[in-house]
Amino acid sequence: MTTRAHWPRRRAGLVVVSIASTLAALVTSAGVAAPGSSAAAPAPITATETPAERATMLVVGDSYSSYYGDRHSRYPGWWALVAQDLGLEPQLEAAGGTGFLSRGVACDRTRYRARLDTVSTVRPRIMVVEGGRNDWRRCTADGRLVEATRTQIESAADRFFADLADVWDELDRPRADVYVMSPWGTSKARKGQIIRPILRDAAERYGFSWVQTRPLTLEQAPDGIHPNNEGSRFLRDQVLQNSDLSERFTRA
């Protein structure tokens, strides 16, 4: 199932007449960052320490994201660690087995394109698209899993990023504020050598930011796919080292 960490809606300011009510308002009120200009270059952002005031980082992904919890859980996800380091509030829209083309092993889940409504609803300050590991397979019309062709993967990726570009432009956000990554383990390494460049080229074609990540080792992903705690920390480090996020987001 998709795990979501909901971002609170903007509340109107309260008129207060006492010290006690003023303190209550400070604890409960929240706001979101105003939309930026899609024509402007990404600028440094200062994130506050109060969770209710943090800008949202929306993550669309697969089991590399959905199998893990927030930073307080026993197995915190890479996305939770990244959000914590940047002072952002994460919201997760992820489901195991899914991708740009794949709809899960039972063909009963949604592709990434079906989750674009969430982007419009959440209006995140930045977005991370994580995936590709499952897209070597696809579902037929009668619900069978078959191997996908390169052309089918390319078509699905291009269609997703084209639609995301339209949605993101409507939010008046710079496209560089969408970060795309395709983490991989030791399993099906040859598929990764095909799929990851496809996703990189499609993302960059539409002006999104590609984040290169080194494949996880067996010590970091013992099943060849899913990261353990060491693997999640490794992915966090890869995201921060191979993008401009650390330079753009600073704590107040």
C-alpha positions as CSV (number, residue, x, y, z in Angstrom):
1,M,0.0,0.0,0.0
2,T,1.1,3.6,-0.6
3,T,2.3,5.3,2.5
4,R,1.6,9.0,2.9
5,A,2.9,11.6,5.3
6,H,0.2,14.3,4.8
7,W,1.2,18.0,4.5
8,P,-1.1,20.3,6.5
9,R,-3.2,22.8,4.6
10,R,-2.6,26.6,4.9
11,R,-4.6,28.0,7.7
12,A,-5.8,31.6,7.9
13,G,-4.2,33.8,10.5
14,L,-6.0,34.0,13.8
15,V,-6.8,37.3,15.6
16,V,-5.8,36.8,19.2
17,V,-6.5,38.9,22.3
18,S,-4.5,37.2,25.0
19,I,-1.0,35.9,25.5
20,A,-2.4,32.3,26.0
21,S,-4.3,32.4,22.7
22,T,-1.2,33.8,20.9
23,L,0.9,30.9,22.1
24,A,-1.7,28.4,21.0
25,A,-1.8,30.0,17.5
26,L,1.9,29.8,17.2
27,V,1.8,26.1,18.0
28,T,-1.1,25.2,15.6
29,S,-0.8,27.5,12.6
30,A,1.0,26.4,9.5
31,G,1.9,27.6,6.0
32,V,3.4,26.4,2.7
33,A,5.9,28.0,0.5
34,A,4.6,30.2,-2.2
35,P,5.0,29.0,-5.8
36,G,8.2,30.0,-7.6
37,S,8.6,31.1,-11.2
38,S,9.1,28.3,-13.8
39,A,11.3,30.7,-15.7
40,A,13.6,31.5,-12.7
41,A,16.7,29.6,-11.9
42,P,16.6,27.5,-8.7
43,A,17.5,29.7,-5.7
44,P,18.7,28.9,-2.2
45,I,15.9,28.1,0.2
46,T,15.9,28.4,4.0
47,A,13.9,25.7,5.7
48,T,12.6,26.1,9.2
49,E,13.0,23.7,12.1
50,T,9.2,23.5,12.9
51,P,7.7,20.5,11.0
52,A,4.4,22.3,10.5
53,E,6.2,25.1,8.6
54,R,8.5,23.0,6.5
55,A,8.2,23.0,2.7
56,T,7.0,19.7,1.2
57,M,9.1,17.2,-0.6
58,L,6.8,14.8,-2.5
59,V,8.3,11.4,-3.4
60,V,6.8,9.2,-6.1
61,G,8.4,5.8,-6.1
62,D,8.3,2.0,-5.6
63,S,9.4,-0.4,-2.9
64,Y,12.8,1.4,-2.5
65,S,10.6,4.0,-0.9
66,S,7.4,2.4,0.2
67,Y,9.0,-0.4,2.3
68,Y,10.4,2.1,4.8
69,G,9.3,4.6,7.4
70,D,10.1,8.0,8.7
71,R,13.3,8.8,10.5
72,H,12.0,7.6,13.9
73,S,11.2,4.1,12.6
74,R,13.3,1.0,12.9
75,Y,14.0,1.2,9.2
76,P,14.0,4.8,8.1
77,G,13.8,5.4,4.4
78,W,16.4,7.2,2.3
79,W,13.7,9.8,1.6
80,A,13.1,10.4,5.3
81,L,16.8,10.9,5.9
82,V,17.1,13.3,3.0
83,A,14.1,15.3,4.1
84,Q,15.5,15.5,7.6
85,D,18.9,16.8,6.4
86,L,17.3,19.4,4.3
87,G,14.6,20.5,6.8
88,L,11.8,19.4,4.5
89,E,8.5,17.7,5.3
90,P,8.3,14.4,3.2
91,Q,5.1,13.1,1.7
92,L,5.3,9.6,0.1
93,E,3.3,8.4,-2.9
94,A,4.9,5.0,-3.5
95,A,3.9,1.3,-4.0
96,G,6.0,-1.8,-4.3
97,G,6.4,-3.3,-7.8
98,T,5.3,-0.3,-9.7
99,G,7.0,2.1,-12.0
100,F,6.7,4.1,-15.2
101,L,5.4,1.0,-17.0
102,S,5.0,-1.7,-14.4
103,R,1.7,-2.1,-12.4
104,G,3.0,-4.6,-9.8
105,V,3.4,-8.3,-9.8
106,A,-0.4,-8.8,-9.6
107,C,-1.1,-6.1,-12.2
108,D,-3.4,-4.4,-9.7
109,R,-1.5,-1.2,-8.9
110,T,-1.0,2.1,-10.6
111,R,1.7,3.4,-12.8
112,Y,3.4,6.6,-11.9
113,R,1.3,8.6,-14.3
114,A,-1.8,7.8,-12.3
115,R,-0.3,9.6,-9.3
116,L,0.1,13.0,-11.0
117,D,-3.1,14.2,-9.4
118,T,-1.3,14.1,-6.1
119,V,1.2,16.6,-7.4
120,S,-1.5,19.1,-8.2
121,T,-3.1,18.5,-4.8
122,V,0.0,18.6,-2.6
123,R,1.8,21.4,-4.6
124,P,5.2,20.4,-3.2
125,R,8.2,22.7,-3.1
126,I,10.3,20.0,-4.7
127,M,9.6,16.5,-6.0
128,V,11.7,13.3,-6.2
129,V,10.8,10.6,-8.7
130,E,12.4,7.3,-7.7
131,G,12.0,4.2,-9.8
132,G,12.7,2.1,-12.9
133,R,13.7,-1.1,-11.1
134,N,10.4,-2.8,-12.0
135,D,10.0,-1.6,-15.5
136,W,11.7,-4.6,-17.2
137,R,8.3,-6.2,-17.1
138,R,4.8,-5.1,-18.0
139,C,1.2,-6.3,-17.7
140,T,-0.8,-7.5,-20.7
141,A,-4.5,-6.7,-21.2
142,D,-5.5,-10.0,-19.6
143,G,-3.3,-9.4,-16.5
144,R,-0.2,-11.5,-17.3
145,L,3.4,-10.4,-16.6
146,V,5.6,-10.3,-19.6
147,E,9.0,-8.8,-20.4
148,A,8.9,-5.3,-21.7
149,T,10.7,-4.1,-24.8
150,R,13.1,-1.2,-24.8
151,T,10.6,0.8,-27.0
152,Q,7.8,0.2,-24.4
153,I,10.0,1.4,-21.6
154,E,11.1,4.5,-23.5
155,S,7.5,5.3,-24.4
156,A,6.2,5.0,-20.8
157,A,9.0,7.1,-19.5
158,D,8.6,9.8,-22.1
159,R,4.8,10.0,-21.5
160,F,5.2,10.3,-17.8
161,F,7.7,13.1,-17.9
162,A,5.8,14.9,-20.6
163,D,2.6,14.8,-18.4
164,L,4.6,15.7,-15.3
165,A,6.1,18.7,-17.1
166,D,2.6,20.0,-17.9
167,V,1.5,19.5,-14.2
168,W,4.6,21.1,-12.9
169,D,4.4,24.1,-15.2
170,E,0.9,24.7,-13.9
171,L,2.3,25.0,-10.4
172,D,4.7,27.7,-11.7
173,R,7.7,25.7,-10.5
174,P,11.1,25.5,-12.1
175,R,11.4,22.0,-13.7
176,A,14.9,21.7,-12.1
177,D,13.0,21.3,-8.8
178,V,12.0,17.8,-9.9
179,Y,14.8,15.3,-9.1
180,V,14.8,11.9,-10.8
181,M,16.7,8.8,-9.6
182,S,16.8,5.1,-10.3
183,P,18.4,3.2,-7.4
184,W,19.5,-0.3,-8.2
185,G,21.0,-3.3,-6.5
186,T,22.9,-6.3,-7.7
187,S,19.9,-8.1,-9.1
188,K,19.2,-7.8,-12.8
189,A,22.1,-5.5,-13.2
190,R,22.0,-5.8,-17.1
191,K,18.4,-4.5,-17.0
192,G,19.6,-1.5,-15.0
193,Q,22.2,-0.7,-17.7
194,I,19.4,-0.4,-20.2
195,I,16.7,1.2,-18.1
196,R,18.6,3.8,-16.1
197,P,20.0,5.7,-19.2
198,I,16.5,5.6,-20.7
199,L,15.1,7.4,-17.6
200,R,18.0,9.8,-17.4
201,D,17.6,10.9,-21.0
202,A,13.8,11.2,-20.7
203,A,14.1,13.3,-17.5
204,E,16.7,15.6,-18.8
205,R,14.8,16.0,-22.1
206,Y,12.0,17.7,-20.2
207,G,14.4,19.8,-18.0
208,F,14.2,17.7,-14.8
209,S,17.3,17.1,-12.6
210,W,18.8,13.6,-12.9
211,V,20.5,12.3,-9.7
212,Q,23.1,9.6,-10.5
213,T,23.3,6.8,-7.8
214,R,25.8,4.0,-7.6
215,P,24.3,0.5,-7.4
216,L,23.8,-0.9,-3.9
217,T,26.2,-3.7,-2.9
218,L,25.0,-7.0,-1.3
219,E,26.1,-5.5,2.1
220,Q,23.8,-2.6,1.5
221,A,20.9,-4.6,-0.1
222,P,21.2,-8.3,1.0
223,D,18.4,-9.5,-1.3
224,G,20.0,-7.8,-4.3
225,I,17.2,-5.2,-4.4
226,H,16.0,-3.5,-1.2
227,P,18.4,-1.4,1.0
228,N,19.0,-2.2,4.6
229,N,19.7,0.7,7.0
230,E,23.2,1.0,5.6
231,G,21.8,1.0,2.1
232,S,19.2,3.7,2.9
233,R,22.0,5.9,4.4
234,F,24.1,5.3,1.3
235,L,21.2,6.4,-1.0
236,R,20.7,9.5,1.2
237,D,24.4,10.3,0.8
238,Q,24.2,9.7,-3.0
239,V,21.2,12.1,-3.4
240,L,22.9,14.8,-1.4
241,Q,26.3,14.4,-3.0
242,N,25.1,14.1,-6.6
243,S,22.5,17.0,-6.6
244,D,22.4,20.6,-5.7
245,L,19.9,20.0,-2.8
246,S,22.4,20.6,0.0
247,E,23.4,23.9,-1.5
248,R,19.9,25.1,-2.1
249,F,18.3,24.1,1.2
250,T,19.7,25.4,4.5
251,R,18.2,25.4,8.0
252,A,17.2,28.6,9.6
